[in-house]
């Protein structure tokens, strides 16, 4: 599974692929999820009124708006910030990921979602 999507409004190309757990390298532009997530439909969208995410390390949802304000994301960037989601928000690109679909020590393979600036 190698899926590539270009988000014109944000100028970012996303690549989703299944990789070995040993290839996990922390980066602002990449997140790693339990490989079972690869079986779900993953969407890239903009934020919506009332969006919430369960931040990594938390058990309860937090308003996306509050996270963006706390992280000092400029108002002009908030509406074009890519939101990676299934039925729940998985990742506010470059800002915050969910506590859902954490990689466990039992995972040999993981789902890597990476974004990079792209030209057109």
Buried (B, 14 or more C-beta within 10 A) or exposed (E): EEEEBEBEEBEBBBBBBEBEBEEBEEEEEBBBBBBEBBEBEBEBEBBEEEBBBBBEEEEEBBEBBEBBEEEEBEEEEBEBBBBBBBEBBBBBBBBBBBBBBEBEEEBEBBBBBBBEEBEE
